[in-house]
Amino acid sequence: MNWTTPVEIPKSDIRIDWKSNIAFIGSCFAENISHKFSALHFHTAVNPFGIVYNPLSVANMLSRIAHEKLYTADEIFFDGEMYASWDFHGSFSSKDSNLCLQQMNEAVQSAHAFLQKADVVFITLGTAYCYFLQESGAVVSNCHRQNANLFHRELVSVERTVQALESAVQSLQNLNPQAHIVLTVSPLRHLKDGAHGNQLSKATLLLGANSVVKAFKNVEYFPSYEIVMDELRDYRFYAADMIHLSSTAEDYIFEKCGEAYFSGETRQNLLRVQSFLKLSNHRILDADSSKVKAFAQSALSQAKDLQSQIPGLDLGVEVRYFEALL
């Protein structure tokens, strides 16, 4: 008997390996999956402005990056302690307005440079609920814990979601016509909206993504949401808060990504890289012992062999670590 409903993943022409430049944009689920790739030394960039949950903010961010439009002093605000931007995560905030602007503009420029050469861009949609400034009507990516009276919140329509996603895709295509774009809906639940509200939000995102996939040749959909809802379908695959996913679920989705976007050769090389990285995390108790020296020499040789045999793989951190032990 089958105790799950296997989710069919559409065949893809996208192939990811260590030569690929991969960007991840969107919710915290995007960050979690990107860490799986970066931990295995794939070339990645994630959320240049910080976590972005809704499609309107994604579209605004990508438009800004594509045009490399830098921020100016009139686009940040002072909350009495820190300068911040409604477009950025709190990690960009600063007591110094010049430093705040510098950090944000460096993020715009570095993201522009990376996306120009990106082979694949994953966009993960978290929610169709958006915060808007009461004063201007501008969409907000981060409320920075400011007074709720400054904002109004609404579930945006499917039509508005489609418009935002089309804008995001067009910005990426204008910047890099060769980039493949993968849309996915985060399986993380936003239960503050209630169970029904969360489903309405996810349905809006699913309908919006489906429309855009049909409209653009270089855009496809990866069923992260469906894998968790139908194939895993159990609270044991959630973290203790019953909102975020467990590491087991994240590993499973990464495995499904690999099945979709890795060639057979890349999957074999992945096993080799994983084995080496497990070895490189071996705890060193006495760095001066002869056994450690021999271990470091063997590991260094393995690292150099892997780098020579797998195009694009960079094990520079590990190489320098083992060289320092010799």
Secondary structure, DSSP 8 states (H G I E B T S, - for coil): ---S-------------TT-EEEEEESHHHHHHHHHHHHTT-EEEE-TTS---SHHHHHHHHHHHHTT----GGG-EE-SS-EE-TTS-GGG-BSSHHHHHHHHHHHHHHHHHHHHH-SEEEEEE--SEEEEETTT--EES--TT--GGGEEEEE--HHHHHHHHHHHHHHHHHH-TT-EEEEEE-----GGGHHHHHHHHHHHHHHHHHHHHHH-TTEEE--HHHIIIIII-SGGGB-TTSSSB-HHHHHHHHHHHHHHH--HHHHHHHHHHHHHHHHHT---S-TTSHHHHHHHHHHHHHHHHHHHHSTT---HHHHHHHHHH-
